[in-house]
Amino acid sequence: MVRGRYLGGSTTVNGGYFVRARREDFDRWAAAGNPAWAYEGILPFLRAMETDLDFGAGDVHGADGPMFVGRGELKHPAAAAFAAAAQELGFPHEPDKNAQSRPGFGPVPSNAVDGVRLNTGVSYLWAALDRPNLTVVGNGRVLRVVITSGRATGVLVDHGGLHTPLEAGEVVLCAGSFVTPHLLQLSGIGPRADLERLGLPVLKDASSVGARFSDHPRNRARVRSGSGETKTPSAVTTTTDGSSSVLIEPSTKILRPSAPVTRAWIRRGVSKGMGRL
Ligand SMILES: Cc1cc2nc3c(=O)[nH]c(=O)nc-3n(C[C@H](O)[C@H](O)[C@H](O)COP(=O)(O)OP(=O)(O)OC[C@H]3O[C@@H](n4cnc5c(N)ncnc54)[C@H](O)[C@@H]3O)c2cc1C
């Protein structure tokens, strides 16, 4: 699986979509027993994390957060054709996909502004490097959590082949959806049968660690146009949730990533007629 091993993690290699979940999703998570996840409660945090270059400060957006967000103008011929076709087929226009309006077609909000990606390392950590209570250790790989008398007291780090324990009053594991449960299991926290099969100590039999993982696989058909105007590689993407998009990719240099220059996207729930697009 592709993952970003870098300051900023997978936001260094991801698609640069800066798309909020739908209100119904947040409210569903709240109703499932997590009241703090209700949309109205989360909205101030969503606003605080962004500087929305298109819509600015308002009820829905923020204008002084660390993540810069912008949308393309669907100028590229392929994106413009996609938008025109969507319009012709009667899909509603959705100029701001983070505004919780009626799902439709429109540009995708992106944290790659002018083709340059702003990952969370740049947006959050570089800005805080001067803080006396922050030390960033590069090229250090955590091997496991150190647990003493049932309490996490630090981590064991491999630094250039040297295994060094780092003590901590509090340990927050945020190594991504694959490595976080893996580290817990290496530390003796996970399903007993799995740990015993691998010869790992069982400090806590926790069946949920590493379980029920899901991702969103995509089918991608890459097409090239023979016309002079659309020689840039373009792709038509259909995701398993039924949304569909056309994307135009710039060159794939670091910080000029696969993030789209311009992207038109139709949200799920309005997929009728998609085949004709
Ligand atoms: C190809 C791809 C495309 C994506 N596209 C989008 C998108 O367009 N929009 C979107 O919103 N999301 C997208 N995502 C998802 C998004 O990037 C992730 O949800 C997000 O980065 C997860 O953040 P995280 O902090 O949980 O983990 P990560 O970003 O994976 O960060 C984990 C960090 O832990 C570090 N680490 C791992 N193991 C160790 C270890 N043993 N010791 C020390 N450090 C370790 C890694 O180096 C990394 O810095 C995409 C993901 C991928 C992989």
The ligand as an SDF file (V2000), in Angstrom:
LIG
                    3D

 53 58  0  0  0  0  0  0  0  0999 V2000
   -2.2880    7.4230   -2.2240 C   0  0  0  0  0  0  0  0  0  0  0  0
   -3.1780    8.1220   -1.2280 C   0  0  0  0  0  0  0  0  0  0  0  0
   -4.0640    9.0910   -1.6690 C   0  0  0  0  0  0  0  0  0  0  0  0
   -4.8720    9.7560   -0.7440 C   0  0  0  0  0  0  0  0  0  0  0  0
   -5.6590   10.7930   -1.1690 N   0  0  0  0  0  0  0  0  0  0  0  0
   -6.2930   11.5610   -0.2560 C   0  0  0  0  0  0  0  0  0  0  0  0
   -6.9480   12.7550   -0.6410 C   0  0  0  0  0  0  0  0  0  0  0  0
   -6.9210   13.1540   -1.7980 O   0  0  0  0  0  0  0  0  0  0  0  0
   -7.5950   13.4840    0.3180 N   0  0  0  0  0  0  0  0  0  0  0  0
   -7.6070   13.0800    1.6430 C   0  0  0  0  0  0  0  0  0  0  0  0
   -8.2210   13.7840    2.4780 O   0  0  0  0  0  0  0  0  0  0  0  0
   -6.9800   11.9590    2.0430 N   0  0  0  0  0  0  0  0  0  0  0  0
   -6.3090   11.2180    1.1310 C   0  0  0  0  0  0  0  0  0  0  0  0
   -5.6080   10.1190    1.5480 N   0  0  0  0  0  0  0  0  0  0  0  0
   -5.6700    9.7640    2.9520 C   0  0  0  0  0  0  0  0  0  0  0  0
   -4.8450   10.6810    3.8330 C   0  0  0  0  0  0  0  0  0  0  0  0
   -3.5910   10.9780    3.2550 O   0  0  0  0  0  0  0  0  0  0  0  0
   -4.6950    9.9590    5.1770 C   0  0  0  0  0  0  0  0  0  0  0  0
   -5.9940    9.7430    5.7000 O   0  0  0  0  0  0  0  0  0  0  0  0
   -3.9010   10.7570    6.1960 C   0  0  0  0  0  0  0  0  0  0  0  0
   -2.6250   11.1150    5.6980 O   0  0  0  0  0  0  0  0  0  0  0  0
   -3.7610    9.9090    7.4490 C   0  0  0  0  0  0  0  0  0  0  0  0
   -3.0470   10.6590    8.3990 O   0  0  0  0  0  0  0  0  0  0  0  0
   -2.3360    9.9250    9.5940 P   0  0  0  0  0  0  0  0  0  0  0  0
   -1.6290   11.0050   10.3500 O   0  0  0  0  0  0  0  0  0  0  0  0
   -3.3210    9.0670   10.2950 O   0  0  0  0  0  0  0  0  0  0  0  0
   -1.2770    8.9100    8.9250 O   0  0  0  0  0  0  0  0  0  0  0  0
   -0.0960    9.2030    7.9170 P   0  0  0  0  0  0  0  0  0  0  0  0
   -0.3570   10.4340    7.1220 O   0  0  0  0  0  0  0  0  0  0  0  0
    0.1540    7.9260    7.1450 O   0  0  0  0  0  0  0  0  0  0  0  0
    1.1470    9.5170    8.8470 O   0  0  0  0  0  0  0  0  0  0  0  0
    1.8060    8.5130    9.5500 C   0  0  0  0  0  0  0  0  0  0  0  0
    3.1780    9.0290    9.9420 C   0  0  0  0  0  0  0  0  0  0  0  0
    3.7700    8.0950   10.8170 O   0  0  0  0  0  0  0  0  0  0  0  0
    5.0950    7.8500   10.3730 C   0  0  0  0  0  0  0  0  0  0  0  0
    5.4350    6.4760   10.7800 N   0  0  0  0  0  0  0  0  0  0  0  0
    4.9350    5.3010   10.3090 C   0  0  0  0  0  0  0  0  0  0  0  0
    5.4960    4.2720   10.9350 N   0  0  0  0  0  0  0  0  0  0  0  0
    6.3560    4.7900   11.8190 C   0  0  0  0  0  0  0  0  0  0  0  0
    7.2360    4.2080   12.7820 C   0  0  0  0  0  0  0  0  0  0  0  0
    7.3290    2.8850   12.9630 N   0  0  0  0  0  0  0  0  0  0  0  0
    7.9860    5.0520   13.5240 N   0  0  0  0  0  0  0  0  0  0  0  0
    7.9160    6.4000   13.3770 C   0  0  0  0  0  0  0  0  0  0  0  0
    7.0970    7.0040   12.5060 N   0  0  0  0  0  0  0  0  0  0  0  0
    6.3250    6.1870   11.7400 C   0  0  0  0  0  0  0  0  0  0  0  0
    5.0880    8.0250    8.8650 C   0  0  0  0  0  0  0  0  0  0  0  0
    6.4050    8.3200    8.3900 O   0  0  0  0  0  0  0  0  0  0  0  0
    4.1350    9.2190    8.7500 C   0  0  0  0  0  0  0  0  0  0  0  0
    4.8330   10.4280    8.9010 O   0  0  0  0  0  0  0  0  0  0  0  0
   -4.8070    9.4240    0.6340 C   0  0  0  0  0  0  0  0  0  0  0  0
   -3.9130    8.4390    1.0680 C   0  0  0  0  0  0  0  0  0  0  0  0
   -3.0860    7.8160    0.1480 C   0  0  0  0  0  0  0  0  0  0  0  0
   -2.1020    6.7910    0.6810 C   0  0  0  0  0  0  0  0  0  0  0  0
  1  2  1  0
  2  3  1  0
  2 52  2  0
  3  4  2  0
  4  5  1  0
  4 50  1  0
  5  6  2  0
  6  7  1  0
  6 13  1  0
  7  8  2  0
  7  9  1  0
  9 10  1  0
 10 11  2  0
 10 12  1  0
 12 13  2  0
 13 14  1  0
 14 15  1  0
 14 50  1  0
 15 16  1  0
 16 17  1  0
 16 18  1  0
 18 19  1  0
 18 20  1  0
 20 21  1  0
 20 22  1  0
 22 23  1  0
 23 24  1  0
 24 25  2  0
 24 26  1  0
 24 27  1  0
 27 28  1  0
 28 29  2  0
 28 30  1  0
 28 31  1  0
 31 32  1  0
 32 33  1  0
 33 34  1  0
 33 48  1  0
 34 35  1  0
 35 36  1  0
 35 46  1  0
 36 37  1  0
 36 45  1  0
 37 38  2  0
 38 39  1  0
 39 40  1  0
 39 45  2  0
 40 41  1  0
 40 42  2  0
 42 43  1  0
 43 44  2  0
 44 45  1  0
 46 47  1  0
 46 48  1  0
 48 49  1  0
 50 51  2  0
 51 52  1  0
 52 53  1  0
M  END
$$$$
